Amino acid sequence: MRKKILSSNWKKDVFGGIVVALVSIPISMGYAQIAGLEPVYGLYGSILPILIFGLLTSSRQFIVGVDAMPAAMAGGILAEMGIAALSPQAKVLVPAMALLVAAWFFVLYFFKAGKVVKYISVPVMGGFISGVGATIIMMQIPKLFGGNPGTGEVVVLLENIWAQREGFHLLSFALGFGTIVIILLCKKWIPKVPMTVVMMALGALAQGFLRLDEYGVKVMSEVQAGFPGLVLPGFTWEKGQAPEFSLFQLEGMPEYFPDLLLGTLGIAAVIMAQTLLASGNYARKYQDELDNRRELLAYGAMNVAGAFVGSCPINGSVSRSGIADSMGVRSQLASITAAITMLLVVLFGTPLLRYLPVPVLTGIVITALIGILEIKMAKKLWKTSKNEWLIFMIAFFGVLLFGTLNGVIIGVVLSFGEVAVRAVVPPTAFVGRIPGHGNFYSLKRNSAARPIQNTVIYRFSGNLFFANVDQFCEEIVGAIRPDTHQVVVDARGIGSIDVTATERLVQLHKSLRERGILFYLTEHDGSLNDQLRILGGESLIEEGAVRRTITLALRDAGLEKPYALELREGEELPEGNLRKGEESRVNAAEGMALKGRGSEADERLSEFEWAFGDDAEEKMEELAGTMADRLAAAGSDEAAIEAQMLDREGLRTDWGMLGRFDEDEFWDFMELRLEELAREGKITPDLVSRIERHVEKRRSFGRQRLEEINPHAARLLARHGEVIRNYVKQRHPKEYERFLELQKKA
């Protein structure tokens, strides 16, 4: 399979690899400077490490290289140890970090730690990545206007930017800021054009013809051509020289080793999390298999290679992988091609690099960093989950305020804290019955559901232990009223229980019995009963408080079908809600539904409400509008219109099969949309009338079938229709009047 992909796609893989290498030139050089190294080491780190990764990885298309986060973390470690960037100490300690990171990966490989990634949530990782990206951007901002980069946390970085304001160089800023604007705009308008390469070429041409350095613009220092020298802590082999020992390296390493050991663990954790998560996304996208353990081995090997050439730790690159994916890359031939291309650049193309203006390079790096800011994720979390948005922001500001190393610790704590919170506060619900239906439904999520008289049925969807048993007991006790005779717990979500929770269950059972209230634990797996016996809760079993199903618990309490339901004010239902014959018919139909998918009894009331909650009406209106547009497009094709609306199994929409309640509501909204189309002149009145006839035919058929199955449910449907019509009348008063006229004509 892999050979076939390589052979059929090799042209795109080779071309994509070349583009990735060209894009990596300015980015990797800039990141090397962030790590405290000379820019050329970014090029060195883009040859052998990428080649080794491409040969070892199980990922088909993911790209690695000198990247933002490990470079920033390495630079941050140097700053915390008081070592200046580009110093001889930095030249030794940064590759030493890469070697220690590799060692950590081999340890992680041995302990099969790749599975740990699943415990790091997306909001935590997104906040951490965004914090690192924002930190590096602030480090680089002074270089846009001719200043020097800063180090440290956000306050120190802002002070550094402000302190260099007097040396503001306008031409440098115009070049740097202009580079950022052009790349960002072109990424939106012409995303497939590698604008980083284009801007690098334009900057070099500007320096070559206009001599920008004579006007105060900083340019790259000359990069020596040829193979990189081999570098190891305590041992150096420079090009053209005999191998020699460095006394500084031997004396300095023990002094820095404890800090390096802890710091590189954080770097390894970040590389593992980001690279495994990102490569896993690509694997799922193309239905490939990713071997997490093999990936850890590949990460270790590529960082050993990075240490040998004096580079900073190597990471998976989301931005370069995105470029490769957009160019159709489907194998690691692209990585091999990128490594060979970068080698040719190092051997023959380095004289051209000295023409690259520093502000242009900085602008290219900043645009790459903007790409890793998870702004879209933050917006999505704000709209969908305020709690996860808060976790995102804590991780983000944790990095900004306390540094990358402390940010790693904060991220890990948040990840496990989020897991703990979800376990401590699991989903819960009080449930009841929908008249004529044999299951139990959440009272909150189903407006047609009613509580059983004198009964509390409580659903707890999580393991029960010391941290959440108080919530369990308090919610049950809070729901009990003076007329409550029995409490039933739907415990199908409880897989385990501890000693504390067992004792509280026994106490709750005893206290309720003393108040004349029966207590039952139902629907759980038999293993929970074994745990209860071991942990001291055998009295629950012996005294009959443990029942296999909710129905059996209710029968033990003296309740038989049909259950008497609690009515809302003004609601009139027959005694017992259903006649005996109707209940028997429903029960029989439920049994048939288990055997045949098309059974009418398998229809569910207000399933759309269950799925979408408070947004159900708006979603239904949107769905009906889509169907109306589709019918309008069918025009005079009567067969196409009828096929859309009279499916044998029921009404099937883009969302799926609709139940009887939802279908009736759907037709109301669709008729409203038809009126809008007619008013806008997009559909003829004749076509509206023909569609309306089909709508009423389908509506009558659905109501008739529901009346045959369950007369009471049909009456409930009629009342539910009034609710929907009031909703339409309030939101679209003019269209509502026309809508009534159309119905009369139909």
N, C-alpha and C positions, 0 to 999 in steps of 0.2 A: 504493500500500500504506500509506504513512504517513498520507495524508489519511483513508483508511478507518478506521485505528486512532483518529485524532483524533476523527472524527465519532461513532464508536460508543462511545467510552470517555470522552467529554469531561466528563461529570458527575463521574466518579471522579477525573479529573485535576484539575478545578477544586477539588473538596472536599479532595483530598489536598494541593494547593498551599496552601490556606488553613491547614490543620493544620500543615504544615511551617513556614509563616511564624510562626504562634503559638508553636510549639515553639522556633523560632529566636530569639525575643525574649530570653528570659533567657540562653540559651546563648551567643548572639553577643555580648551585652553583657558576659558574664563573660569570654569569650575576648579581647575588646577590652582589658579591664583587664589580662589576662595579658600582652598584647603591649605594655603600657605606655601605653595610650590611655584617654581617657575612655569610659565605657560606650556613649555615644550613637554612637560611630564603628562599633561593632559593628552597629548598626541601619543606618547609612549603607552599610556594606559588604554589606548584605543586600538592596540594591535594584538599582542599576545593574549591578554585576558579575554578579548572578544572571540578570538580564534578557539581558545580552549573551551569556552562556554558553548560555542556553536557545536563542538564535537561531542560534548558530554551531556547537554541538556536533553530533556524529554519534550520540551516545548518546541513546536514547529516554527513559530515566527517571532517569538519575543526577543527583543534586542537589549543588550546590556552595554554599559560604558561608564565613563567618568560622569557622575551625575550630581544633582543638586544636594540632596540630603546628606549622604555620607561625606561629601566634600565640606559642606557647612559644619557638620558635626566634628570632623577632623580639625577644621580651622578653629572651632569653638574650644576644643580640648587644648590646642596650642595656646589660645588666648588665656584660658583658665590657669595654665601652667606658667604664664608669663613669658612665653617664647614668641619672638617676633616672626612674622611671616617672611619667607624668602631667606631666612637665616640658615647657617649651616646646621643648627640643631633641628630646625624644621625639616630640612632635607633628609635627615636621618630618621626622625621620629614619625613622620607621616607614613613612609613605607613600612615602618615597624608596626604602625596601627593596622595597615593592610594585612600584614602577616598574622597579627593577633586575631584579627577578624576572621581570617581563614581558619585559624586554630579553633575558634569558637564554632565555626560552621562544621568542622569535623566532629566536635563534641556533640553538637546538635544532631548531626547525622547518626552518630552512634546511639543516641537516646531516642531517635525517631521523633524529633520534636516538631516536625513539620505540621503535625495536627494541632499544635498550639494556636496557629493562625486563626482557626475558626472561632477562638475566644476573643479575638480583637475585632470589635465592631466597626462597621463602615464609618459611623460618625466620629469615633475616636481617631481612626486612621486619617480621615479627611481633615479633621481639625489639626492633627499633628503635621500633616504634609503642608497644609496652608500656613501654619505658624512658621515652619522652617522656610517656606518660600518667601513669606513676608519679611522674615528676618534677613535673608540673603539680599532681597531687593533693597532694603534699607542700608545694608553694608555697601552695596554697589552704587547707590545714588550719587555720592560725591564724585565718583569717576566720570559721571556724565558731564560734569562742568569743570573738569580738570583737577579735581581734588584727589585725596587718598582714601581708600576704603577704610571702614571702621570695623570694630569687633565688639562683641558683648551683647547685652540684652537691649531691648527696645529703647529704654531711657538713655543709655550710653550712646546708642546709634543716632538717636535724634540730636543729642548734644553735639556729636561729631559733625553731623550735617550742618547744624547751625554755626558751629565754630569755623567752618571753612567757607562761609558765605562771602567773606571779603575777597577770597581768591576766585570768585566766580568768573569763568571764562565763557563768554557768550557763544563764540563759534563752536567750542567743544560741546556746549549744551545743545546748540542747534543740530549738530551732527548726531548726538546720542539720542535726543528726544525725537528727532525726525525719523531715526531708524526704528524706534519703537512704534511710532504712529503708522509708518508705512507698512511694517510687517503685520501689525494687528489688522489694519484695513484690508490688506491683500489676503490675509488668512480668511477673512469673511467673504471677499469678492472672488478671489481666485485661489481657493484652498490647496489645489494640487501643485501650484508653483512653489518650489523651495526658496522662499524669499530670504531666508538666512544666508544661503549661498549667493543669491543675487546681491544682497546688501554688502556682503563681505567683498565681493568683486568690485562693486561700485566704490566702496571705501578705499580699496587698494588703488583703483584707477585715479580717484581724486587725489590721493597722496602722491602718486607717481607724476601726475601732470600739474597739480596746483601747489605741491610742496606745502601741505598743511602744517607740517612741523615748524616751518619758518614763521607761522602765525601763532605759535603757542600751543598747537594741538599735540598731545602726546601720541606717540606711535609705539607699536610693539618693538621690543628689543630684538636683536638678531637671533634667530634660532639656528643652532648648528645642525647641519645635515648629517645623516648617517644613523647607524643602529644605536639604540640607547645603551648606556652602560648598565652593568648589573650592580644592584644595590642590595645589601643586607645589613641589618644592625650588627655593628662590630666588624664588618668586612666590606670593602669597596673594590670594585674593578672598573676603573675608568677606561674609556676608549683610548687606545694607543699607549696605555701604561700597564706596567706589571701589577698584579694583584697586591694589595697592601692592607695592613690592619690600620684602623683609626683608633687612637687612644681615647679620643673624646667619646666615640660611640661606646666603647667598652666601659668607660667611667660613667657616662651619662645614663645609660639604659637602666641600671639598678635604681637610680634615683627616681626615674619617671615611671617605672614599671607598675606600681600599684594603681596610679591614676590611669595609665594606659589600659590596664586589664579591665577595670570597671567601665571605662569609656568605650572601649571597643566592643564590650558585651552589648552596650546600648546600640552601637552602630550595627552590629550583626543582627540584633532584634529588629531594627527598623528595615534593614535590607531584606531580611527574611519575610517580614510582614508585607511590605509594599510589593516586593517582586513576586512572591507566591500568590498574593491576591490578584495582582494585575495579570500575570501569566495564566492564572486559573480562569480569569474572565475570557481571555482569548481561547483557551482550550474549550470552554463551554460554548463559545460563539461558533466554533468550527467543529464541535463534537469530537474533539481529540481527547486523548488520555494524558493526564499530567501526573507523573510520579514525584510526589513531594520530597520523598527521601533522596531520590536521585538528583533533584534540583539542589538540595542542600550540599551534596557532594560537588556539584558543578559550581555553586557559589564559592565554596572553599577553594577549589582549584583555580578559579579565575582570580581570586584575591591573592593567592600565592604568586601567580604570574604577575599581578600588579605590583606586589612588593618587590619582586626581582628587578623590575624596570624602574623602581623609585616612585611609583604612582601612589595616589591616595586610594582608599577602599573603593571597590567597583560595585555598582548597583544596577538593577534593572531600570531601564529608561522608558517611562510611559510615553513621553513625547516622541522619541525616536521610533518606538514600537508603533505608535499611531501613524507616523509618516510611512513606515514600512507597510503597515496594513492597508493604508489608502492607496499604495502603489501596487497592491496585489501580491505581496510577498506571502508565501505559504510554506517556506522551509528555511532551515538554518543555513542554506547556501548563501542567503543574504548576509548573515553575520560573517561567514568566511570571506565573501567578496568585500565586505566593508573593511575587514582587517587587512586584506591584501592592498586595497586602495589606500588605506591610511599608511601602510608601509611605504608605498610608492611616494606618497606625499612627504614623508619623513626623509626619504632618501634623495628625492629630486626636487621637491616643491617648497622646501623651507625658505629659500631666498625671497620668495614672494610674500611670505608672511610678515616681513618687517615693514611692508607698506600698509599694514592694517592699522587704522587709527584706533586708539584705545576707546574713545567714546562710542564708536561704531560697534566694537566688540562688546562693550558694556551694554549697549542697547539690545544687541542680539541675545545676550545672556538674560537680561531682564525680561524680554518677551518670552523666552523659554520658561522663566520662573513664573510669569503671569499665567502660563498655561497649566501649571500644577496647582494653582490656587483653586480650591473646590468651592467656588462662589455659587455655582448652580446647586450643589448639594446643600449648602447653607440655606438658600432660598427654598428649596424643596422641603427641608426639614422644618423650617419656620411655618410653612403652610400645613404640613402633615403631622408633625410631632414636635411639640414645644420641648418635651423632655429630652429627646435626642438632639434637638438644636442646642439646648443648654450644654449637653455633653460635648458637642462639637466645639462650642465657644470656649468651654473650660480647657479643652485640649489645645485650642488655638492660642489663647492668652497664656496658658501655661508655658508654651514654648517661647512666646514673645517676652514674657516677664522674667522667667527663671532659666532660660537657656535650653539648648537641645537635650542635654543629658538629663536634666530634671524633667524636661518635657517627655522623655521616654518613660520615666518612672510614673509621671502623672497619667500618661496614656495607658500604661499597663494597669494601674490602680483603677482608672475609670472603666476599662474593659471588664475587669473582674467585678467591679462595683455594679456595673450595669447588669451583669449576669445575676449577681446577688439580689438586686432590686427586683428583677423580673421574677425571681424565685420567691421573694418575700411577698410581692404583691401580684399574685396571679389573677387571671380573669375570673370573675364570679358573676353569677346571675341568679335571679329568682325566676322560676319557670311555671307554666300552666298549660292549659289545653286550648286548642282552637276548636270550637264546636264542630263536631262531625269528623274530626281528624284524630288519628290514633296515637300521635306522638306528643312530646312535650316541647314547648317553645318558650324562648325567652320573653318575659312580659315586657321588657324594655324595647326589644328589637322587633316585636310583632304586635301591631295595634289590635289585631283580631284575637289575640290570646287572652284568656281569662284565668285567674287563680281558681283552684278547686276550693270549695267552701271548707272553712275551718282547717285549712292545710297550708303549710309552708313547705315548698319544694325548692331546695337550694343547690345550685350547681357550683362546684369548686374545681377549677381546672389547673391544678398544680400539686406538687408534692407537699405534704403537710408536715411541718417541723416547727421547732421552737420559735422561729422568727415570724411566722405568719399564723400561728394557731390563735393568737389574740384576735386578729382580723376575722378569722373563721367563726369564732364563738360570738364576737360582738355583732357581726352582721346577722347571724341567726337569731340571737336574743333580741336584737333591734327590730326584727320583722315579726316577732310574736305579738299577737293581740289577745285581748281577753277571751275571744271566742275560738282561739287556736286549739285544736285537739291533737294534732300530730305534726311533727317536723320530719321531712324526708330529705336526706342528702344524696344528690347524684354525685357519686365519688369516682366516676369512671376516669377522671383525670388524676386521681391520687395513686401514684405508683409506689410510693414509699412513705413511711412515717417514723418519727423518732420517739424516744421515751417521753419527752416533755409533752408532745402533741397527744400521745396515747393517754397520759394521765389527765390531760384537759378534756379529752373526749369522754373518758369515764366520768369525770366530774360533771360535765354538761349533761350526759345521759341521766345521771342520778338526780341532778337539780331539776331537770324537766319532768322526770317521773314524779318527783315530790309535788310538782305543780299540776299533776294530772295530764301531762302532755307526753305523748309517745314520741320516741326518737328512733330513727332508722338510718343506717348507712347502707347504700345500695349501689348497684351497677359496677362495682369495682372488680378487679381481678382477684382470684382466690389467694394469690401470694400475699395480699394485704391482710387477709385473715390470719395467715401464718405469722406475720409480723406482730399483729395484735396479741396473739397468744404468747409469743416470746417476750413481748415488752410489757406485759401485765394488763392487757385489755381483754382478757378472756371473758370477763363478765358481759361485755357487749355481745359476744357470740352466744354465750349460755342463756342470756335473758331475752334472746330473740331480736336484738336491735340491729342485727346484720341480716339483710335480705338480698337475694340475688338481683331483683329488679324493683323498680319503683312500683310497678303494678302489684307485685306480690306484697310489698310493704303496705300499700294502701288497702289491699284485701285483708291483711293481718289486722289493720286498724278498723276494719268493718266497712270499708268503702268498696262498692262494686260498680262496674260500668252499667249505665252511663253515669259519670261523675257529675254531681251538682256543682255548677260553676257560679262564681260571684259575679253579679251583674253591675254594670255601671248605672249611674243615675239616669232614669228615663228609658232604660233598655228593657224590653219585654221579650222574654224567652220562654218557651214551654217548660213545664215542670221537669226538672232533670235534664233540660236542654235538648234532648233527643228522645223520640219514642224508642221503645225496645227494638222494634223492627228496623228502624233506621240505623241504630247503633250496630246491630248485627250485620246489616248490609255493609256498613263502613268497615267493620272488622274483617269481614270476608274479602272485601275489596283490597284491604291492606295486605292480606295474605297473597292475593293474586298479584299485587304490585311487586312482590319479591320474586315472582316467577317470570313476569313479563313486563318489559320496560314501558310498553305503550298503554298500560292500564290507566283508565280515567282516574282511579282513586289515588294514583301517584302524583296527581297535581297538588301543588303546594300553594296555600293562601299567602299572598303578599310576599313572595320570595324576593322580589325586587327591594322591598322595604328592609328585609333582612340583610340583603347584600350591601345596600347603600345608605341605610340609616336616614339621617335628616336630609340628605341630598337626593332621596329617591325620586321625588317629583321632578326635579330639574333633570336628572339623568333620564327618566322616562320620557320627558319632553324632547330631549336631545335625540333619543333613540327613535321615537316616533317621527320626528322631523326627517331623519335619515331615510326611513321607510317611505315617507310621503314624497321626498325628492326622487327616490328610486322609481316609485310608481308613476310620478309625473314624467320621468324620462322614458318610461315604457310607451307613453303616448297612446296610440290606438290599438296597441297589441293586447287584445282582450285576454288571450291565453296567458301572457306573461303576468298581467295583473292578477288573474285568478290564481296562478301558481304561487305568487308571492303570498297570497292571503288565505288560501284554503289548503294548506298542507294537511295531509292525512293525520299526522301525529299531533297537530296543534300548531299554534303560531310560533314559527321559528324566526328569531331576529338575529341581528349581529351579536347581541349579548348571549343568546341561547334560547331554549324553549321557555315560553312564558306560561305560568299557571293561569287559572280562570280569573282570579282577581286582577292579576297584572295585565292580562290580555284585555279585559274590559277597560281598564284605565288607559291602556295603550291606544285603543281606538279613539277615546276622547281627545287625547293629545294629537293624534294623527289628523283627525278632522279639523282641529284648530290650525294645524300647519297647512292643510289643503286650502283653507280659507285665506290664509296669508299669501299663498302662492297665486291664488285666483286674483286677489286684490292687487298683487304686483304684476299681473299680466303674464306670469310664467306658465299658466295652465288655463285651459279653456273651461268655462262653466259646464260644458257638456261632459268633459272628462271628469270633472269633479263629481257630477251627478252619477256617472257610471261607477266610479270608485266608491261613492257613498253607498250605492246599492249593495256592493260587495261587502262593505264594512257592516251594514246592518244585517246582512245575511249571516256573516260570521259571528256577529255579536249575539244574534238570536240563537244561533246554533250552540254557542258556548253557554249561554244562560239556560237553555233547555237541557243540555247535558248535566249541568250543575244541579238543576232542579230535580233531575231523575236520580242523581247520586245522593244528594243531600239537600232537601228543601230549605232547611234552616240556613245553610251556607249561602244559598241563593238569596234569601232575604237579607243576610248580612252583607252580601255583595251590593245589593241595591242601596243600602245605607252608606256603604263605602263609596259608591259612585257619587253621592251627594257631597261628600268631603272633597273629592277631586274636582267636581264642578265648582264648588266654592273657591277652591284654589285658583282655577282657571279664570273665574269671574273677577277675582281680586287683581290678578296679574295682567290680564288682557281683557278689560271690560268691553271694548268695541268689538274685538274679534269674537267674544263670547256671544254677543247678540246675533251676529251673522252665523255663528256655529249652530245656534238653536234653529235658525231658519233652514239651514242645510239639512239638519236632522229631520225636520218636519217634512221637507220635500222628499227626502229619501224614504 
